[in-house]
Amino acid sequence: MKKKILLILRKVDFHVNKNKRPHFTWINDCKADYEFDYWGQGISSITLLSLKNKIDSFKPDYIYMTLRKKYHLKNSGGKYWLPDLTNIKVPKIFVEVDNCYYDVNDPWYKQFDVLMCREPSWNGWDNIPLFRWSVPECAFPTKKMERKDGIYFIGKVKGPAYAERQKLHLLLGHKIKFIQRFWSGYWEYIQKASALLCPTESFYGDFIPAKLFEFLASGSAVITNCDFNQAGIPELEQYAIKYNSFRSLKRRLHLDFTPYYDSAIPLMRNHTHRVRYKEIFG
């Protein structure tokens, strides 16, 4: 019998877009392993009584939540639409993504039975278990790819948080294709690149992006300054091209990328959504 997972989230989070690939679309791959139901803003009444009624009818084995900012009421000054879950007896698992904004000792987290994080930096989170990123089955190429389409940077460049990206664009825009728009063919697109540039993605410091996992699964070469130990995948560092400065990055752009093609795929099979979520749900 499949274990039952109750996800507490907003109805809007069902919509698949560029920002929600790793946060909620894992559910599609894991339907073969678990039975899911949903409760939250836009889905049902958001009273504690409504939640208890959902629990009584669905009888979940676990409650799962992620992305704390999703539970804020809009324009409320930090108030939550989520009722206090402290007295809910179902095991409650919360995975924090934006721990740069929240202190691990914030009393809000006390309502959960299991607390994990995607990024073990800042505000005491290095003592919290790491829940590593994972990739969907569609991340892996299904046919032999020539991968001769150049070096890509995929992501936003403009904005106050992206000073390093803007510098990359200014210095290396003539050598790297900067793609700032996403589309439904994202997976096929990254699979045809000669190489994918994956720098740390936050001006807060050394931050491991989900794209590091997605790029490694694509079979294209990956150029990065990410810390593989911090990402929880030290065994995969040898399959990426590392740099530690703009000068070293410029040198890496002239390498022969072909030895890296498809090299990480066998190990990345250990980091699919179905493998990852068994770590917390069994």
Sequence and secondary structure as in RCSB ss.txt:
>XXXX:A:sequence
MKKKILLILRKVDFHVNKNKRPHFTWINDCKADYEFDYWGQGISSITLLSLKNKIDSFKPDYIYMTLRKKYHLKN
SGGKYWLPDLTNIKVPKIFVEVDNCYYDVNDPWYKQFDVLMCREPSWNGWDNIPLFRWSVPECAFPTKKMERKDG
IYFIGKVKGPAYAERQKLHLLLGHKIKFIQRFWSGYWEYIQKASALLCPTESFYGDFIPAKLFEFLASGSAVITN
CDFNQAGIPELEQYAIKYNSFRSLKRRLHLDFTPYYDSAIPLMRNHTHRVRYKEIFG
>XXXX:A:secstr
  EEEEEE  GGGGS  TTTHHHHTHHHHHTTTEEEEEESTTTS  SHHHHHHHHHHH  SEEEEE GGGGB TT
SSS BSS   TT  S EEEEES TTSS TT GGGGG SEEEES   STTGGGS B    B GGGS SS     S 
EEEES   STT HHHHHHHHHHTTTSEEE    TTHHHHHHT SEEEE   BTTBS   HHHHHHHHHSSEEEE 
  HHHHT GGGGGGSEE SSHHHHHHHTTS  GGGTTTTHHHHGGGBHHHHHHHHH 
